[in-house]
Amino acid sequence: MYNGEKVVEFPTDPIKVSRSTPARVPFKINNPSEKGYRWSKGVLRSNQSGFVKEYTFDWKSFRTIASIGFSIVDDFEEKESMFNLTGLARSTQWKSGGMYAMRTNYIGNRQSTQGKLTLRLDEPSTVSFDYASSSEGSYDWFNVYLNGSRVIRQSGGQPWRTYSVNLPAGNHEFIFQFTKDGSGAGGYDGGFIDNFKVTTNSTASKFLIKKANKLYRYTNRWEEVTNSGNLESDLNLHGMLNLSQVPSDAYAFFGGDFNVVTLTDKDCGLMVQGHINLPYKYSIQLDDEVVLGWSDELQNITTDLLVRIFAADMEGSATKELKVLLNVDSIIYTEKKEVSIDTVPPTVDIQVEGLTVNVDIVESEGDLVKYKVYMNDVQVYPTDGEPTYEGAFLNYNRTFLSNQVNPGLLNEVRVEAVDYYGAEIIKRHSFVADYVGLMFTDELGDYYSTDLGQVLKLLIMKPNIMAGASTLISKVRVVNKYPFPVRNVKLYASDELDHVKVLFSITETPFTANNIIDFGENTVLNTDDYLAFYVRVATEHPALAGEQFDIIVEAEEVS
């Protein structure tokens, strides 16, 4: 948008890019415009009893013409001022006429605010405007400065008055200032202006419009009048007394190109006010990639463009922004339209068996894929930063150690996969992690150690005995946490202890003491099943208290 106007017209339908056919995106750039005014000096066409002057404008530079004449006025009924006005606010609180005026901004005590209006006059002119104040009398002040000198100072609730001044050609600056003292307020607490008017010090008795050597006047419509070849005579006979009688939309009749002739006895200028087309340049980008560099400077042109977007342009993103950048008076304005590729994300399948994670990624359209794998929100693939595109059919397989997960708790594997064009999928799989291997537990299922050999708790042989005595029998389970069955399970103590024997039995009663238990090849221990065995410690004099030992289990996988 430029000054609230939609300058770039994109297609209303979504823009989709396929792999086989590029997207054809037609759009239009309307010449940006702003509300303002321009001058023209007349060209002498005849010299009889008066000067007949013909004014030639670049009419096409005007998108719409509001009025033509020797004066222009801004009553602030529209949002954009005709003049270069900043620092004031449009208000309906108090006005000289119409619905709106301009007021100073709201401020607090001991503060000051100001607005500024700058003019460039091409010839001597009269400038006038209405002004009023509504404030705390004798304390809060509305001041107006012209070219640095104060010309208005008032306070309190003052009625509307008109200020008028004759100014020479050149640049001029008005400052509208409102200041407050340390306390209090009154009325609307500000200064107001309305109906800012510039009038050239020129007069003309009659006007006609000229186009293609034909003359026109306006009554309730345009009508052609006789062109006798004597413009002074034609003006005196048919001329309009005032161009302000012509409605603003009536000038569209001429297609934007016409001249004004007038009968005047002065060398004067004529003003046109309306929406003026501004010089502009444009550039086109897809995200931050330049599709078309900056154009030459254009004006009075509506640009029709056609951009082709290929699948290769969409690398790395399923959606991108087509941007049209406009350079208007060195200020960049951007209009955007979303572009998306017609694609589907890859599929992800996650399987967990024990502590082994298997991930299969398939991109059905054959696009390259890059992906990340997380275990409990910690990135585990790739291990060295960001991924790269690898292929359309990918597999990730890894067996984690028990200290890399949370045994006995809920764990989560997360896979983030994105294809070459940015179509993304995030897949999660939750599982309760457990140890892997042959594990020792008590009768309640609590582990004595981890599968990495970390001791969780000790098997305490009771009661405390003296040398030469034996402990009570303790029941222990060996559980198969492998994802496959095993056989030939054997149990034995790790070390020979002085004067201490660790004895095993398959049964509690009778306790058949053995240094080794061999369950044999016919006893198959399936996943999550257990075998129970019994342990007792016998001592001889002089055994020492506090001896420790490990129980070792061995088995073979059932093939």
N, C-alpha and C positions, 0 to 999 in steps of 0.2 A: 504494500500500500504506500502511495506517495500522497501526502496531504489528504488522507482519507479516501483517496481514489484508487480503485483497482486498476493498476497499470498493466499487469501481466495476466493474460487469460489462458489458463491451462485447460486441458480436456477435463470434463466432469467425471468421466469414467476412470476407475483405477488403472494405473499403468502396469502391465504385466509383461515380463520378458520371458520368452521360451528359449530352449536350447537351440532350436533349429531356425527360428525366424526372429530377427531383431524387432524390438518395439519401435514403431514409428510414432513419434510424439509431436503433433503439430501444436503450436501455441502462438500467441500474438502479444506484441509489446505495443501498447498504446502510448503515444508521446506523453510523458509526464507534464503536468501543467500546474500553474499556481494562479491564484487570483491576484491581479495587479493592473498596472496601467502603462501605456507607452505614448510617446509624443511623435509628432511628425511636423516638419516644416513644409509649408505649401510651396508649390512651384508656380511662378507667374505664368499664366496662360494668355492673358490679353491685358491691355492697358487702355481702358477707355475712360469713362467718368470715374470708375473705381478700379480696384485691383480684383481681378478674378484669379483665385488661387486654387490649385488642384493638389490635394493631399494624397500621396501614395504611401500606403502602409504595406508591410508584409502581412497581409490579412491572414494568410494561412498559419501564421504563428499564433493566431488566436483560436483556441478551441471553441469558445463561445464569446460573444461580444455583449456586454451589459449595456454600454452606452457610448455615444460619441459626442464630443462637444468641446467647449472651451472651459468646462469645469467637471470635476469628478468629486463625488462625495461618498464617504463610507459611514453608513448609519449603524454598522456593527450588527445587523440583523443576521448575517451569515458568520459562520465560525471563523473563516479565514479573512483577515483584514486585507483591504486593498493596498494598504501601506505596510512598510517595514516597521511593524509595531511589536514590541516585546515588553514583558514585565507587568502587564495589566491583565485583569480577569474580566471575562464577559459576565454581565450580571443583569438580572431582571428587577433588582430592588428599587432602582430609581432611574428614570430615563427622561430625556427631553422629548422623545417621540418614539413611536414604534414599541417593540417589546424588549429591546436590549440596549444597554450602554456598556462602557468599559469603566471599571473601577480599580483603585489600587488594591493590592493584596492585603489580607488580614495580617496584623502584626500585634505583638504584645507591647506592654509599657516599656519606655526607654528604647524603642526600636524605630527604624526608618525603612521605608521601602520606596522603590521608584520604578516607573516604566519609561521606555524610550521609543520615540518615533523619529525616523530619519527620512529625509526627502532629498531627491535630486531634481531640481527645477531646470528645465531647458530654456526657460525665458522668465522674465519678471511675472510674478503671480501674487494673487491674494490668497492667504491661508486663513481659514476661520474654523472655529469649533465651539460647541456649547460646553459649559463646565459648571459644576456645582460641588459643594462640600456638605458632609453630614458628620459632625464630630463634636467633641467636647469643646465648647467655645472658649477661645483665648488660651487654650492649652495644647490642643492637637491641631496641626496646620497642614493645609494642602497648598503646595507651591508648584508653580510651573516655570520652567527655565527655557529660554530660546537662545540657542548658541551660547550658553554659559551665563546669560543674564536673566535674573528673575523678572518675570512679567506679570505673574499672578501670585497673590498670597491671601488666603482667607481661611477662616476657622468658624466652627459652629455649624448650625443648620442654615445654609445659604441657598437661595433659589437658583434656578438655572439662568445663566447669563451667556452671552456670546462674546468671544474674543476674536478680533480680526486684525491682521497685520499684512502689509505689503512687503514682499521679499524679492530680492534680486535673483537672477539666475544663479544656480550653484547648489552646493550641498548645505543642508540645514538640519539642526537637531533640536527636538523638543524633549524635555525631561519633565515627567509628572511625578512629583514626590509627595509622600505623606509621612509626617513624623509625629510621634506621641511622647508626652512627658511621662513622669514617673508613676502616675496613677490615674484611674478614672477612664470613662469612655462615654460617648454620646452618639445618638442616632445610629447610622449605619457604619460609623467609625471608618470613614475613608473619603477619598476624592473621586469624582466621576467626570467623564467626558463623553460626548456624543456628537454625531453628525460632523465628522472631520471632513473639511472641504478645501479643495484647491481649485482656484479659478484663474485662468490666464488673463492678463490685462489686454484682452482682445475682444472685439465685437464683430459680428457679421450679421447681415440683414437677411440673407436667404441661403438655403442649402439644397443641393441635389446630389443624388448618387449616380455615378457614372460607371458603366461596365460595357466593355466591347463597343465603345463609341455610342452607346445608347444612354439616355438620361431617364432617371426614375425619381418619383416622389412617392411619399407614403401618406395615404389618408387612413382608410381602414385596411388597406392592402397596398401592395406595390403596383403602381401604374406607370407605364412608359409615357413620356411626354416628348414632344417634337424637339429634335435636335436641329436647330436652324443653322448651326455653325457659329452663331454669335452667343457665347456663353453668358455674357452680361445680360443680353436680352432674354435668354431662356430663364436665367435665374430670377430676373425681375418679374417675369410672367408666371413662372410655375414653381419657384423655389419654396421650400418649407421654411417656416420662421424659426423652428427650433428642432434640432435632431433628437431632443429628449422625448419628443412625442412618439418616437419609433420604439415599439416593444423590443426587448432584448432578443427574443427568439426570431424576430422578423428578418434579421440580417442573414440567417441561414439560407434565405432565398437565393442569394448570389453565389453560393458554393464556396464562400470564403475568399473571393478575389474581387475587389471593387475599389473605386476611388471616391473621394468626396470633393466636390467643387463648391466654392462659397464666394460670395461677393463681400469684400471687406476693404476698408481703406487703410489697413495696417498690415505690416509684415508680422504675422502672428503664427503661433503653433496650434495644433489641434491635438486633443488627447482621446485615446480609446481605452476603455476599461473593460475587463472581462477575464477569462481564463486564458493565460498565455502559455503556449507550448514552450517547454524549456529544452535547451540542447542536452543531449544525453549520449552515453555510451553503454554498451551492454556486454556481458560476458556470461558464459554458461559453464557450470560445474556439475559433476556428479559426486556428491559428498565434497571432498576437497580436491578432487582431480579435475583439471581443466579440460573441458570438452571443446570449447571454443573461446579463444582469447578475446581481448577487448576489441570491440569494433571501432571504426572511425566515429567521430562525433556526428550525431544525427540531430535533425530538428524538423518538425512539421511532417514527420513520417511515422506511419504505423507499420511496424515490422512484423511480417509473417515468417515464422521459422519452422523448420522441420528437423528434429534431432532423432538420430537412430541410436538405440542403446542395445548392445549385444550382450549375450550371456557372459562373455569374457570380461565385460565391464563390471560385472556383479561379483567378482572374486572377493571372497571373505565376508560377504554379508547378503542375507536374504532380502534385506530392504536397504535402499539408499535414498538420498534426497537429491532430486534434480533441482538445481538452484539457478535462478536467473539473477545476476547482479547488475544493478543499474547505478551508473555514476552520474549523479546530477549535481552539478556545481561542486565537484570534488567530495561529495558525500555519497557513501555507498548504501544502497537499499537492496534488500534481498527478498525475493519471492521463492517459495519452495513447493515442491510436489513430490509425494512419496512414489518411489519405483520399487517394485518387488519382482523377484524371479519366480517363475512357476516351478516350484521344486518341493520335494518332500524330504523330511529329515531321515537320517539313517535309523535302523532298528538296533536295539541293544538287548542282549539276553545275558543275565547274570545268574550263575549257578555257584553255590557254595557247598562243598562237601568236606566236613571236618574243618580244617583251617586252609583248605585249598580253594582259591577263588578263580573261577573261569568266566571270562567275558568274551562273547562273540558279537562283533559289530558288522552289520551288512548295510551297504548303500546300494539299494536296488537300482538306482539310475546310473551306477558306475562312477559316481563322483568320488574324488579323493576325500578322505576323512582324517581329521586330527581329533585326539581325545585325551582326557585326563581321567585318572582313577584316584579316588579318595577312600581311605579307611578311617572311619570315625573323624571325618573332616580334615584329615591330614593327607596331603597329596603324596601318593606313592608311585604314580606314573604320570609323566616322566619324572625322574628323580632330580633332574638338573634344570628345571624351569619350564618354559613354554613348549608345547608340543609342536610338531610339524606335520604336514599332510603326508600320509603314509600309503593309503590304498583304499579300495572299496570293500575289501573283505579282510577283517582284522581279528586277531585273537590275542587275548591277554590271559596268562595263566601264572599264578604264583601261589606257593604255599607259605603262609605266614607262620611265624613262631608265636608261641603262646604269650610271650611278653610284648608282642606287637598288637595284641587285641585285648579285650576285656573278658577273660574266662568267666563263665557263669552269668554274664550280663548280655543285654541286647547290644549288638554291634550293627553298623551300617556301612555297606559298600555303596559309593556313589560314582556314577560314570557320567561325564559330560562329553558329548560327541557333537561335532559340527562338521558339515560337509563343506566342499570348496566354495559354495555360494552362500554359506552362512545359515543354512537350515540346521537348527540345533535341537537336540534332545537331551534331557537329563533323566537318568534312570536310577532308582534306588532299590536296594535289596537289604532287608534286615534279617539278622540271624543271631541266635544265642551261641556264643563261642564256647568251645570246650577244649580240653587238652587232647593231644594225639599221642597214642602209644599204649603200652601196658602200664596201668596206673594202680597204685595201692590206695585202698580206702578202708575206713572203719565200717562198722555195721550200719551206720547212718548215711554212708556215702560221702563223708568228708575225706578229702585227699590228704595224704601224708606229705606229698611233695609234688612239684610241677613236673611236666614232661622234660624240662631242661635241668632237672636235678635240684632245684631250689627247695629247701626243706620248709614245709608249711607247718608241720607239727611232728613231734617225736612219738614213737610207739613206746609207751612207758610200761616196763615189765614190773608187775606188782606181785607180792608186796616187797618192801625192802628186805633183803635177806642177808644172812651172814655167810661167809665162805663155807662151802660144803653143802649148801642147801640149794633148792630149785625154786623158781618162780611159779606163779600160777600160769595157766594156759590162756593165751590171748588169741582171739579170732580176728583174722585179717582177710580182706578180699583183694583179688587181683582182677581188674576190670579191663576188658579190651576196648580201647578208644580208637583203635585203628579203623579205617573205613573198609576193612576186609577181615575175614575170619583167620584165626591162627590155630596151630596144633603144636604138639610136642612142647608144652609149657613146662619149664623147669624153674625151681626156686632153690636158692642157697644163700648162705651168708657170705659177705664179701671178704672178711679177714678172719684169720685164726687168732683167737684171743687167748692169752695165757690163763690157764686154769678156768676158762669159761667156754661152754659149748652152747651153740644155738641149735636147737632141735626143732624139726618140722614134722607135722603129721597131717594126712589128708582128713583124718577123722579126729573128733575130740574124744570120743569113747569107742573103742580104746584109743589112747594116744600112742601111736606107733612112731617112736622117735627115729628120725633120719636126719642126716646132715644135708641131704638133697631130696627134693620131691620132684618126681617126673610123672606128669599126668599121662604121658604116652601119646602116640599119634592118633589113637582112636578117640581121644577127647578133643573135640573141636570147640573152640571158644569164638562165638560169633560177636559181631560189633555190638557194644553196650551190654553184653552178657558178662558174668563174673564167675570165678571159681573161688571157693572159700578154702582156707587152710588155717592151721593152728600152729602157734609158736610157743615154745617154752625155753627158758634159759636155765642151765644147770651149772653149778660152780664147784670148784675144788679148792681146798686150802692150799696156798694163801691167795685167793682171788682178791682183786682190788675193786672198790666201789666206783661207780661212775663210768664204767667202760661203755663205749658206743660201738655199734656195728651197723652195716647196711645190709638189706635184703635185696638180692639181685633176682630178676626174672628174665628168662629168655624164652623165645618162641619162634616158630617158622610160619610164614604166610602159607595159607592153603591155596595151592595153585589150581 
